[in-house]
Amino acid sequence: MEPTPTEGTRVVVSPAQTVLGVGAVEETGTYAGRHGTRALLVASQQIYDIHGERVVGILEDAGVEVVTYTDVRPDPTVENVEAAHEVWDREGCDVIVTLGGGSSIDVGKSVGILATNEGPVREFGVDRAGYEGVPNPAPPVIAVNTTAGTGSETTRTAVLTDESTSTKFIIVSENIVPRVAIEDPELTVSLPKSHTAFTGIDAFTHAVEAFTSVKSYGVTDGYARDAMRRIVDNLVVAWSNGDDIEARTEMMIGQFKAGKAFGNSSVALVHGMARPLGAQLHIPHGLANGLILPYVVEFNAMAAPAKYAEVARLLGAADADDPDRVAARRAGEAVEGLCEDISLTGYLDDFGEVPGREAYLDVVPEMTGDAFDSGSPDNNPRKPTREELENLFVRVYDDALAPDSRRRS
């Protein structure tokens, strides 16, 4: 565990510059040009088709040559990173520009790792190299964010999928924090309702987990509180009316604050469970978080009643004069209500591959082991036993994943 402020120092990481507001994307060329002359632009084909031509033009107008890699997957893989790095190496690039949300940003960060460090990217996962296991700084990364969102543009974390084992792994190092974050809310208007829901609940999960993590402290609590307020007030608005630029702006700020919160404290049990669930069922990360979050909030409430009481009050489920323990017990149901407001479980028909119950139960022990191995449950305010964690996975299936489950029916 990292020291508390009274026991030692804390390092607060953040992009060196953040450009925020409508029109921020126009600054991409200026900042990329400060760090290089030949950019590798990393994006999914879908996002490139929407924004790529504009961003390439902005870079070229600033005198930066552009080489593209547009095969990023929603849950990026080791193979994605290796293929993108091959383009970087072959084309002699010197600056990385990511266009998209967490998937593109994580690929860009990971290409940076391979550009300046020896060895396969899998070897830099925290389960093998530990935290801060990237020896050399990555080349400059300019992260043009199009979601609100993962907060990856603010953090020292990258999440990748190892398809050979159907597991996700995380890399954590100060040496991969993006140099510049471009936060233009206009770029999020193109998000469909599904991904507005997924990325929005992902950001809310980041804020809740950072706020209640055993590694939280005053700085991260401030980021998390502000993030939760903004997201609670604006997620449903942005989901209902994607053209509402004020709600989109507030969501972008909220996810940015949430990223700074969890990037400097940690995520906890929800993310420990969501990574293997997403890897096994091919469920988008934010959707997996939203399926799990209410149950973990309910599970944790007794261990951090003051914190979860705040969550309940922010969601309007408790009053200021309610005792903390009473208020905290309402937090899980209130979180589920937020998920219902954006029809989160309704997207399971189109996103993910939900198996039959027996097939799911067969992989619960493996998912439980992967969750513990990730290290994230260590940051949880209530430490689950193996049996408790397996039971949580089963409850998620019976209550939220199964076609006839309460949350889906």
GULODREN-645942 format. One record per atom (N, C-alpha, C): y, z, x. Coordinates in steps of 0.2 Angstrom, whole numbers, padded with zeros to 4 digits, always signed. Layout:
<sites>
YZX ...
</sites>
This chain:
<sites>
-0006+0000+0004 +0000+0000+0000 +0006+0000+0004 +0011-0004+0002 +0018-0004+0006 +0021+0003+0005 +0025+0005+0010 +0029+0011+0009 +0034+0011+0004 +0035+0017+0001 +0041+0018-0004 +0047+0018+0000 +0053+0017-0003 +0059+0018+0001 +0060+0024+0004 +0057+0030+0002 +0058+0036+0006 +0053+0037+0011 +0048+0033+0012 +0043+0033+0017 +0045+0028+0023 +0048+0022+0021 +0049+0017+0026 +0054+0012+0023 +0053+0006+0026 +0058+0000+0024 +0054-0004+0019 +0058-0008+0015 +0055-0013+0011 +0058-0020+0013 +0055-0025+0013 +0057-0032+0014 +0058-0035+0007 +0064-0037+0006 +0066-0041-0001 +0066-0048+0001 +0062-0053-0001 +0062-0060+0001 +0065-0064-0005 +0068-0069-0003 +0071-0073-0008 +0073-0080-0005 +0074-0085-0008 +0076-0092-0005 +0083-0090-0001 +0084-0094+0004 +0091-0093+0007 +0096-0095+0003 +0096-0100-0001 +0101-0102-0006 +0097-0104-0012 +0101-0102-0018 +0099-0104-0024 +0105-0108-0028 +0103-0114-0030 +0108-0117-0034 +0107-0117-0041 +0111-0114-0045 +0109-0113-0052 +0114-0116-0057 +0112-0119-0062 +0116-0122-0067 +0115-0129-0069 +0118-0131-0075 +0117-0138-0077 +0120-0143-0071 +0116-0147-0069 +0119-0152-0064 +0117-0150-0057 +0113-0144-0056 +0111-0142-0050 +0107-0147-0046 +0103-0151-0049 +0099-0156-0046 +0103-0161-0042 +0109-0162-0043 +0113-0166-0039 +0114-0164-0032 +0113-0157-0031 +0114-0155-0024 +0108-0155-0020 +0102-0158-0023 +0096-0158-0019 +0097-0162-0012 +0100-0168-0013 +0101-0172-0006 +0105-0168-0001 +0110-0165-0003 +0114-0161+0001 +0110-0156+0005 +0106-0152+0002 +0103-0147+0005 +0097-0150+0009 +0093-0155+0006 +0088-0158+0010 +0091-0161+0017 +0096-0164+0016 +0099-0167+0022 +0101-0162+0028 +0102-0156+0026 +0104-0151+0031 +0098-0149+0035 +0092-0151+0032 +0086-0148+0036 +0081-0154+0038 +0083-0160+0037 +0079-0166+0039 +0081-0172+0037 +0078-0178+0039 +0080-0184+0037 +0075-0188+0034 +0068-0185+0033 +0063-0189+0030 +0059-0184+0026 +0060-0185+0019 +0057-0180+0015 +0050-0182+0012 +0046-0177+0012 +0040-0178+0008 +0041-0175+0001 +0041-0179-0004 +0043-0177-0011 +0036-0176-0015 +0035-0170-0017 +0028-0167-0019 +0029-0166-0027 +0025-0170-0031 +0026-0169-0038 +0019-0171-0042 +0018-0169-0048 +0013-0173-0052 +0016-0179-0054 +0011-0184-0056 +0013-0190-0059 +0017-0190-0065 +0015-0185-0069 +0019-0184-0076 +0026-0182-0074 +0027-0177-0070 +0034-0175-0069 +0038-0180-0065 +0034-0184-0060 +0038-0189-0056 +0040-0195-0061 +0036-0196-0066 +0038-0201-0071 +0044-0199-0075 +0046-0193-0076 +0051-0191-0080 +0058-0190-0075 +0057-0187-0069 +0063-0185-0065 +0063-0188-0058 +0057-0192-0056 +0056-0194-0049 +0061-0199-0047 +0063-0204-0051 +0067-0209-0049 +0074-0206-0048 +0076-0202-0052 +0083-0198-0051 +0083-0194-0045 +0078-0190-0044 +0078-0186-0038 +0078-0190-0031 +0074-0196-0031 +0073-0200-0025 +0080-0203-0024 +0083-0205-0029 +0090-0208-0029 +0095-0203-0026 +0095-0197-0028 +0099-0192-0025 +0098-0191-0018 +0092-0190-0016 +0090-0189-0009 +0092-0195-0005 +0091-0201-0007 +0093-0207-0003 +0100-0208-0003 +0104-0206-0008 +0111-0207-0007 +0114-0202-0002 +0110-0197-0001 +0112-0192+0004 +0110-0194+0011 +0106-0200+0012 +0104-0202+0018 +0097-0199+0020 +0093-0197+0016 +0087-0194+0017 +0082-0199+0015 +0077-0201+0019 +0072-0206+0017 +0067-0202+0013 +0063-0205+0009 +0058-0202+0004 +0051-0205+0005 +0046-0201+0006 +0039-0202+0005 +0037-0198-0001 +0032-0201-0005 +0030-0197-0011 +0023-0196-0011 +0021-0190-0014 +0014-0188-0015 +0014-0186-0022 +0011-0189-0027 +0012-0188-0034 +0005-0186-0038 +0001-0183-0034 -0006-0182-0037 -0007-0175-0038 -0002-0171-0038 -0003-0163-0039 -0006-0162-0046 -0011-0158-0046 -0015-0156-0052 -0011-0150-0055 -0013-0148-0062 -0010-0142-0065 -0012-0136-0061 -0018-0136-0059 -0021-0130-0055 -0022-0133-0048 -0018-0133-0044 -0018-0137-0037 -0024-0135-0033 -0027-0139-0030 -0033-0138-0026 -0032-0139-0019 -0037-0136-0015 -0037-0137-0008 -0037-0145-0006 -0040-0149-0010 -0040-0156-0009 -0033-0159-0010 -0030-0156-0015 -0023-0158-0016 -0018-0157-0010 -0019-0151-0007 -0015-0149-0001 -0017-0154+0005 -0023-0155+0006 -0025-0159+0012 -0023-0166+0011 -0023-0169+0005 -0021-0176+0004 -0013-0176+0005 -0010-0171+0003 -0002-0171+0003 +0000-0170+0011 -0004-0166+0014 -0003-0165+0021 -0004-0171+0025 -0009-0175+0023 -0011-0181+0027 -0005-0186+0026 -0002-0186+0021 +0004-0191+0020 +0010-0188+0024 +0011-0182+0024 +0016-0178+0028 +0015-0180+0035 +0009-0180+0038 +0008-0181+0045 +0009-0188+0047 +0006-0192+0042 +0006-0200+0044 +0013-0203+0044 +0017-0200+0039 +0024-0203+0038 +0029-0200+0042 +0027-0194+0046 +0032-0191+0051 +0038-0188+0047 +0036-0184+0042 +0041-0181+0038 +0043-0174+0041 +0049-0172+0039 +0052-0166+0042 +0055-0161+0037 +0055-0163+0031 +0057-0158+0026 +0053-0159+0019 +0051-0154+0016 +0047-0154+0010 +0052-0153+0004 +0052-0158-0001 +0055-0157-0008 +0050-0157-0013 +0049-0151-0017 +0045-0151-0022 +0048-0152-0029 +0045-0156-0033 +0048-0157-0040 +0043-0155-0045 +0045-0150-0049 +0040-0148-0054 +0040-0140-0054 +0035-0137-0057 +0034-0130-0057 +0030-0127-0052 +0026-0122-0054 +0022-0118-0048 +0017-0123-0045 +0014-0127-0048 +0009-0131-0045 +0012-0135-0039 +0017-0139-0041 +0020-0143-0035 +0023-0139-0030 +0026-0133-0032 +0029-0129-0027 +0024-0126-0022 +0018-0124-0025 +0013-0121-0021 +0009-0126-0017 +0009-0132-0019 +0006-0137-0014 +0011-0139-0009 +0018-0139-0010 +0023-0140-0005 +0023-0134+0000 +0022-0128-0002 +0022-0122+0003 +0015-0123+0007 +0010-0125+0004 +0004-0125+0008 +0003-0131+0012 +0007-0137+0011 +0008-0142+0016 +0011-0139+0022 +0016-0135+0020 +0020-0132+0026 +0016-0128+0030 +0011-0124+0027 +0007-0120+0031 +0003-0125+0036 +0000-0130+0034 -0004-0135+0038 +0000-0138+0043 +0007-0139+0041 +0011-0143+0046 +0012-0139+0052 +0012-0133+0052 +0014-0129+0058 +0009-0124+0060 +0003-0124+0057 -0002-0119+0059 -0009-0123+0059 -0014-0120+0063 -0020-0123+0064 -0025-0120+0059 -0030-0124+0057 -0035-0122+0053 -0034-0124+0045 -0040-0124+0042 -0040-0126+0035 -0036-0121+0031 -0033-0124+0025 -0029-0119+0021 -0032-0114+0018 -0039-0115+0017 -0043-0109+0013 -0043-0103+0018 -0042-0104+0024 -0043-0098+0029 -0036-0094+0029 -0031-0096+0026 -0025-0092+0025 -0025-0088+0019 -0030-0088+0015 -0030-0084+0009 -0030-0076+0011 -0027-0072+0006 -0027-0065+0008 -0034-0062+0009 -0039-0065+0006 -0046-0062+0006 -0049-0063+0013 -0046-0068+0017 -0048-0070+0024 -0043-0068+0029 -0037-0069+0028 -0032-0068+0033 -0027-0062+0032 -0028-0059+0026 -0024-0053+0024 -0017-0055+0022 -0013-0051+0020 -0006-0052+0018 -0002-0054+0025 +0003-0058+0024 +0007-0060+0030 +0002-0064+0035 -0003-0067+0033 -0008-0070+0037 -0006-0077+0039 +0000-0080+0038 +0002-0086+0041 +0006-0085+0047 +0004-0087+0053 +0007-0085+0059 +0014-0088+0060 +0015-0095+0059 +0021-0099+0060 +0024-0101+0054 +0031-0101+0054 +0035-0103+0048 +0034-0110+0046 +0033-0111+0040 +0033-0118+0037 +0039-0122+0038 +0039-0128+0038 +0045-0132+0038 +0049-0131+0032 +0056-0132+0032 +0060-0131+0026 +0057-0134+0019 +0057-0130+0014 +0055-0132+0007 +0061-0132+0003 +0062-0137+0000 +0068-0137-0006 +0064-0138-0012 +0064-0133-0016 +0060-0132-0023 +0065-0134-0028 +0064-0140-0031 +0067-0142-0037 +0063-0140-0043 +0065-0135-0047 +0061-0132-0052 +0062-0135-0059 +0057-0137-0062 +0057-0140-0069 +0054-0136-0074 +0052-0129-0073 +0049-0125-0078 +0053-0118-0078 +0051-0114-0083 +0054-0108-0083 +0049-0103-0086 +0045-0100-0082 +0042-0103-0076 +0039-0098-0072 +0036-0100-0067 +0031-0097-0062 +0035-0093-0057 +0041-0094-0056 +0045-0090-0051 +0043-0092-0044 +0039-0097-0043 +0036-0098-0036 +0041-0100-0031 +0047-0103-0034 +0052-0105-0029 +0055-0099-0026 +0054-0093-0028 +0057-0087-0026 +0053-0083-0021 +0046-0085-0021 +0041-0080-0018 +0038-0082-0012 +0034-0078-0009 +0030-0079-0003 +0023-0080-0004 +0022-0082-0011 +0015-0083-0013 +0013-0090-0015 +0007-0092-0013 +0004-0099-0016 -0002-0097-0019 -0004-0101-0024 -0011-0100-0028 -0014-0107-0028 -0020-0107-0025 -0024-0113-0025 -0031-0112-0028 -0034-0118-0030 -0041-0117-0032 -0045-0120-0027 -0051-0116-0026 -0056-0119-0021 -0062-0121-0026 -0062-0128-0027 -0067-0131-0032 -0074-0130-0029 -0075-0129-0023 -0082-0128-0021 -0085-0122-0023 -0081-0117-0025 -0083-0110-0028 -0081-0109-0034 -0077-0113-0037 -0073-0112-0044 -0070-0105-0044 -0066-0104-0039 -0062-0098-0038 -0055-0100-0036 -0050-0096-0038 -0043-0097-0036 -0042-0091-0030 -0038-0093-0025 -0036-0089-0020 -0028-0089-0019 -0026-0083-0016 -0019-0083-0015 -0017-0082-0008 -0012-0085-0006 -0009-0085+0001 -0002-0081+0000 -0001-0076+0004 +0005-0072+0004 +0008-0071+0011 +0014-0074+0012 +0017-0074+0018 +0025-0075+0018 +0029-0071+0021 +0036-0073+0022 +0037-0080+0025 +0033-0082+0028 +0034-0089+0032 +0033-0095+0027 +0032-0094+0021 +0032-0099+0016 +0037-0099+0010 +0041-0094+0011 +0047-0094+0006 +0051-0100+0006 +0052-0104+0000 +0056-0110+0000 +0063-0108+0003 +0066-0113+0007 +0073-0112+0010 +0078-0112+0004 +0077-0117-0001 +0082-0118-0006 +0078-0119-0013 +0081-0115-0018 +0079-0116-0025 +0084-0120-0029 +0082-0125-0032 +0087-0129-0036 +0085-0127-0044 +0089-0124-0047 +0087-0121-0054 +0092-0125-0059 +0090-0130-0061 +0094-0134-0066 +0091-0134-0073 +0093-0130-0078 +0090-0129-0084 +0089-0136-0088 +0093-0141-0087 +0092-0147-0090 +0086-0151-0089 +0083-0149-0083 +0076-0152-0081 +0071-0149-0085 +0072-0143-0088 +0067-0140-0092 +0067-0142-0099 +0072-0146-0101 +0072-0148-0108 +0066-0153-0110 +0064-0156-0105 +0058-0161-0106 +0051-0158-0107 +0051-0151-0105 +0045-0147-0106 +0042-0148-0114 +0036-0149-0115 +0034-0149-0122 +0033-0142-0124 +0032-0141-0130 +0032-0134-0133 +0026-0130-0130 +0021-0133-0129 +0015-0130-0125 +0017-0127-0119 +0020-0131-0115 +0021-0128-0108 +0028-0124-0108 +0032-0124-0113 +0037-0119-0114 +0034-0113-0115 +0029-0113-0119 +0025-0107-0121 +0021-0104-0115 +0018-0108-0111 +0014-0106-0106 +0018-0103-0100 +0023-0107-0098 +0027-0104-0093 +0032-0098-0094 +0034-0098-0101 +0038-0093-0103 +0034-0086-0103 +0028-0086-0106 +0024-0080-0106 +0021-0078-0099 +0021-0083-0094 +0019-0082-0087 +0025-0078-0084 +0031-0080-0085 +0037-0076-0083 +0037-0069-0086 +0036-0069-0092 +0036-0062-0095 +0030-0058-0092 +0025-0060-0091 +0019-0057-0087 +0021-0054-0080 +0024-0059-0077 +0027-0057-0070 +0032-0051-0070 +0036-0051-0075 +0041-0046-0076 +0037-0039-0078 +0033-0039-0083 +0029-0033-0085 +0025-0031-0079 +0022-0035-0076 +0017-0032-0070 +0021-0030-0064 +0027-0033-0063 +0031-0031-0057 +0034-0024-0059 +0036-0023-0065 +0039-0017-0067 +0034-0011-0067 +0028-0012-0069 +0023-0007-0069 +0018-0006-0063 +0019-0011-0059 +0015-0010-0053 +0016-0004-0049 +0011-0002-0045 +0012+0004-0041 +0016+0003-0035 +0018-0003-0034 +0022-0005-0028 +0029-0007-0031 +0031-0005-0037 +0038-0006-0039 +0042-0001-0036 +0049-0003-0036 +0054+0002-0034 +0060-0001-0037 +0066+0003-0035 +0072+0002-0039 +0074-0006-0039 +0074-0009-0033 +0077-0016-0033 +0072-0020-0038 +0066-0020-0037 +0062-0024-0042 +0062-0022-0049 +0063-0016-0050 +0064-0014-0057 +0070-0017-0060 +0075-0017-0057 +0081-0020-0059 +0080-0028-0061 +0077-0031-0056 +0075-0038-0058 +0071-0039-0064 +0066-0034-0065 +0061-0035-0070 +0064-0033-0077 +0068-0028-0077 +0071-0026-0083 +0076-0032-0086 +0080-0035-0081 +0084-0040-0084 +0080-0046-0086 +0075-0048-0082 +0070-0053-0084 +0067-0052-0091 +0065-0047-0092 +0061-0045-0098 +0066-0046-0104 +0072-0043-0103 +0077-0044-0109 +0079-0051-0110 +0080-0055-0105 +0082-0062-0106 +0076-0066-0109 +0070-0065-0107 +0064-0068-0110 +0063-0066-0117 +0063-0060-0119 +0062-0058-0125 +0067-0061-0130 +0073-0061-0128 +0079-0064-0132 +0079-0072-0133 +0076-0075-0128 +0076-0082-0128 +0070-0087-0128 +0064-0084-0126 +0058-0088-0126 +0057-0091-0133 +0057-0087-0138 +0055-0090-0145 +0061-0095-0147 +0067-0094-0145 +0072-0099-0146 +0071-0106-0142 +0069-0105-0136 +0068-0111-0132 +0062-0115-0134 +0057-0111-0136 +0051-0114-0139 +0052-0118-0146 +0056-0115-0150 +0057-0117-0156 +0062-0124-0156 +0067-0123-0151 +0072-0129-0151 +0073-0130-0143 +0069-0135-0141 +0069-0136-0133 +0076-0139-0131 +0080-0141-0136 +0086-0144-0134 +0092-0139-0133 +0090-0132-0135 +0095-0127-0134 +0096-0125-0127 +0101-0128-0124 +0102-0128-0117 +0104-0120-0115 +0107-0117-0119 +0109-0110-0118 +0102-0106-0117 +0098-0107-0122 +0091-0103-0121 +0087-0105-0115 +0088-0112-0114 +0084-0114-0108 +0087-0111-0101 +0094-0111-0101 +0097-0108-0096 +0095-0100-0095 +0095-0097-0100 +0093-0090-0100 +0086-0089-0098 +0082-0093-0100 +0075-0093-0098 +0074-0094-0091 +0078-0099-0088 +0078-0101-0081 +0080-0095-0077 +0085-0091-0079 +0087-0085-0075 +0082-0080-0076 +0079-0079-0082 +0074-0074-0083 +0068-0075-0079 +0066-0081-0078 +0060-0082-0074 +0061-0082-0067 +0068-0083-0065 +0070-0082-0058 +0070-0075-0056 +0072-0071-0060 +0073-0064-0059 +0065-0061-0059 +0061-0063-0064 +0054-0061-0064 +0051-0063-0057 +0052-0069-0055 +0049-0071-0048 +0051-0066-0043 +0058-0065-0043 +0060-0060-0037 +0057-0053-0038 +0056-0051-0045 +0053-0045-0046 +0046-0044-0043 +0041-0049-0045 +0034-0049-0043 +0033-0051-0036 +0038-0055-0034 +0037-0057-0027 +0039-0052-0022 +0042-0047-0024 +0044-0041-0020 +0041-0034-0021 +0037-0034-0027 +0033-0028-0028 +0026-0031-0028 +0024-0034-0034 +0017-0037-0034 +0015-0038-0041 +0010-0042-0042 +0007-0043-0049 +0001-0038-0049 -0002-0037-0054 -0008-0032-0055 -0014-0035-0058 -0016-0031-0063 -0023-0032-0066 -0023-0039-0070 -0018-0040-0074 -0018-0046-0078 -0019-0053-0073 -0015-0053-0068 -0016-0059-0063 -0023-0059-0060 -0025-0053-0058 -0032-0052-0056 -0037-0055-0060 -0036-0054-0067 -0041-0057-0072 -0040-0064-0073 -0033-0066-0074 -0031-0073-0076 -0034-0078-0071 -0034-0077-0064 -0036-0082-0060 -0043-0084-0061 -0048-0079-0061 -0055-0082-0062 -0056-0084-0069 -0052-0082-0074 -0053-0084-0081 -0051-0091-0081 -0045-0093-0078 -0042-0100-0078 -0047-0104-0074 -0050-0102-0068 -0054-0106-0064 -0060-0108-0068 -0063-0103-0071 -0070-0104-0075 -0069-0108-0081 -0063-0107-0085 -0063-0110-0091 -0057-0116-0091 -0055-0117-0085 -0049-0123-0084 -0044-0122-0089 -0042-0115-0090 -0036-0113-0094 -0030-0113-0090 -0024-0116-0092 -0018-0115-0088 -0016-0108-0087 -0013-0107-0081 -0012-0100-0079 -0008-0096-0084 -0003-0099-0086 +0002-0095-0091 -0002-0093-0097 -0006-0098-0100 -0010-0097-0106 -0015-0091-0104 -0018-0091-0099 -0023-0086-0097 -0020-0079-0097 -0014-0079-0094 -0010-0073-0093 -0008-0070-0100 -0006-0074-0105 -0004-0072-0112 -0010-0070-0116 -0016-0073-0114 -0022-0071-0118 -0024-0064-0116 -0023-0062-0109 -0025-0056-0107 -0020-0050-0107 -0014-0052-0107 -0008-0047-0106 -0009-0041-0111 -0009-0043-0118 -0009-0037-0123 -0014-0032-0121 -0020-0034-0119 -0026-0029-0118 -0025-0025-0112 -0022-0028-0107 -0021-0024-0101 -0015-0019-0102 -0010-0021-0106 -0004-0017-0107 -0007-0011-0111 -0011-0012-0116 -0014-0006-0120 -0018-0002-0115 -0022-0005-0111 -0027-0001-0106 -0022+0003-0101 -0017+0001-0099 -0012+0004-0094 -0008+0009-0097 -0006+0009-0103 -0001+0013-0106 -0001+0020-0104 -0007+0023-0104 -0008+0030-0103 -0006+0032-0096 -0006+0027-0091 -0005+0028-0084 +0002+0028-0082 +0006+0024-0086 +0013+0023-0085 +0017+0024-0091 +0017+0029-0095 +0020+0029-0102 +0027+0028-0102 +0031+0030-0097 +0038+0029-0097 +0040+0021-0096 +0036+0018-0092 +0037+0011-0091 +0035+0007-0097 +0030+0008-0100 +0027+0004-0105 +0031+0006-0112 +0034+0012-0112 +0039+0014-0117 +0045+0009-0117 +0047+0008-0111 +0053+0003-0110 +0051-0004-0113 +0045-0006-0111 +0043-0013-0113 +0043-0013-0121 +0040-0008-0124 +0040-0008-0131 +0047-0008-0134 +0051-0004-0131 +0058-0004-0134 +0062-0010-0133 +0061-0014-0128 +0063-0020-0127 +0061-0025-0132 +0055-0024-0134 +0052-0029-0139 +0053-0027-0146 +0057-0021-0147 +0059-0019-0153 +0054-0015-0157 +0049-0013-0153 +0043-0009-0157 +0044-0002-0157 +0049+0001-0153 +0050+0008-0153 +0057+0010-0153 +0059+0015-0155 +0066+0018-0155 +0067+0022-0148 +0073+0023-0147 +0075+0027-0141 +0073+0034-0142 +0073+0037-0148 +0071+0044-0148 +0063+0045-0149 +0059+0039-0149 +0052+0040-0149 +0050+0043-0143 +0045+0048-0143 +0042+0050-0136 +0039+0044-0132 +0040+0045-0126 +0037+0039-0122 +0030+0037-0123 +0026+0043-0124 +0019+0041-0125 +0018+0038-0132 +0021+0039-0137 +0021+0036-0143 +0023+0029-0143 +0029+0028-0139 +0032+0021-0139 +0027+0017-0134 +0024+0020-0129 +0020+0016-0125 +0014+0013-0128 +0011+0017-0133 +0005+0015-0137 +0007+0009-0141 +0013+0007-0142 +0015+0002-0146 +0016-0005-0142 +0016-0004-0136 +0018-0010-0132 +0013-0016-0132 +0007-0014-0132 +0002-0020-0132 +0002-0024-0138 +0003-0020-0144 +0003-0024-0150 +0010-0028-0150 +0015-0025-0148 +0022-0029-0147 +0021-0035-0143 +0018-0035-0137 +0017-0040-0133 +0013-0046-0137 +0007-0044-0140 +0004-0049-0144 +0008-0052-0149 +0013-0048-0152 +0017-0051-0157 +0021-0057-0154 +0024-0056-0148 +0028-0061-0144 +0023-0067-0143 +0017-0066-0141 +0012-0072-0140 +0011-0076-0147 +0011-0072-0152 +0010-0075-0159 +0016-0079-0161 +0022-0077-0159 +0028-0080-0161 +0028-0087-0158 +0025-0088-0152 +0025-0095-0149 +0018-0098-0150 +0014-0096-0155 +0008-0099-0156 +0003-0100-0150 +0003-0095-0146 -0001-0096-0139 -0008-0098-0140 -0012-0094-0144 -0019-0095-0145 -0020-0102-0148 -0015-0105-0152 -0016-0111-0155 -0017-0117-0150 -0015-0116-0144 -0016-0121-0139 -0023-0121-0136 -0027-0117-0137 -0034-0117-0134 -0038-0123-0136 -0036-0126-0142 -0040-0132-0144 -0039-0138-0140 -0033-0138-0137 -0031-0143-0132 -0031-0142-0125 -0031-0135-0123 -0031-0134-0116 -0036-0128-0115 -0041-0130-0111 -0046-0126-0109 -0053-0128-0112 -0058-0125-0109 -0065-0126-0111 -0068-0120-0112 -0068-0118-0118 -0071-0111-0120 -0078-0112-0122 -0082-0108-0118 -0090-0109-0119 -0092-0105-0124 -0098-0105-0126 -0101-0101-0131 -0102-0094-0128 -0103-0089-0132 -0102-0082-0130 -0107-0080-0124 -0113-0082-0125 -0118-0080-0120 -0117-0084-0113 -0114-0090-0113 -0113-0093-0107 -0107-0089-0104 -0102-0087-0108 -0096-0083-0106 -0099-0077-0102 -0103-0073-0106 -0105-0067-0103 -0109-0068-0097 -0112-0073-0096 -0116-0075-0089 -0111-0075-0083 -0104-0077-0085 -0100-0077-0079 -0095-0071-0079 -0096-0067-0083 -0091-0061-0083 -0092-0057-0077 -0098-0055-0074 -0099-0052-0068 -0096-0055-0062 -0096-0062-0062 -0093-0066-0057 -0086-0065-0057 -0083-0066-0063 -0076-0066-0064 -0073-0059-0062 -0077-0054-0064 -0075-0047-0062 -0075-0046-0055 -0080-0048-0051 -0080-0048-0044 -0074-0051-0041 -0073-0057-0043 -0067-0061-0041 -0060-0058-0042 -0060-0054-0048 -0054-0051-0049 -0053-0045-0044 -0058-0041-0043 -0057-0036-0038 -0056-0039-0031 -0059-0044-0029 -0058-0047-0023 -0051-0049-0022 -0048-0051-0027 -0041-0054-0026 -0036-0049-0024 -0038-0042-0025 -0033-0037-0023 -0028-0035-0028 -0027-0039-0033 -0022-0038-0038 -0023-0031-0042 -0029-0030-0044 -0030-0024-0047 -0029-0017-0044 -0028-0018-0037 -0026-0012-0033 -0019-0010-0035 -0015-0014-0037 -0008-0013-0039 -0007-0010-0046 -0013-0010-0049 -0012-0008-0056 -0011-0001-0057 -0007+0002-0062 -0006+0009-0063 -0012+0013-0065 -0017+0009-0069 -0023+0012-0070 -0028+0009-0067 -0032+0012-0063 -0038+0009-0059 -0044+0008-0063 -0046+0002-0065 -0052+0001-0069 -0058+0001-0065 -0063+0004-0068 -0070+0004-0065 -0073-0004-0066 -0078-0005-0063 -0081-0012-0064 -0083-0013-0072 -0086-0007-0075 -0088-0008-0082 -0082-0009-0086 -0076-0005-0085 -0070-0006-0089 -0068-0013-0088 -0068-0016-0082 -0065-0023-0081 -0069-0028-0085 -0076-0027-0084 -0080-0032-0088 -0079-0031-0095 -0078-0025-0098 -0077-0024-0105 -0070-0027-0107 -0065-0027-0103 -0059-0031-0104 -0060-0038-0105 -0064-0041-0100 -0066-0048-0101 -0069-0050-0107 -0074-0046-0109 -0078-0047-0115 -0073-0046-0121 -0068-0041-0121 -0064-0041-0127 -0059-0047-0127 -0057-0049-0122 -0053-0055-0122 -0056-0061-0125 -0063-0062-0124 -0067-0067-0127 -0067-0066-0135 -0070-0060-0137 -0071-0058-0144 -0065-0058-0148 -0059-0057-0145 -0053-0056-0149 -0048-0062-0148 -0049-0066-0143 -0044-0071-0142 -0047-0078-0140 -0052-0078-0137 -0055-0085-0135 -0060-0088-0140 -0064-0084-0143 -0069-0087-0147 -0066-0090-0153 -0069-0096-0155 -0065-0100-0161 -0064-0096-0167 -0069-0091-0169 -0068-0087-0175 -0065-0080-0173 -0062-0079-0167 -0059-0073-0165 -0053-0071-0169 -0051-0065-0169 -0045-0063-0173 -0039-0066-0172 -0037-0067-0165 -0031-0070-0163 -0031-0078-0164 -0036-0081-0165 -0037-0088-0166 -0037-0090-0173 -0040-0085-0177 -0041-0087-0184 -0035-0086-0189 
</sites>
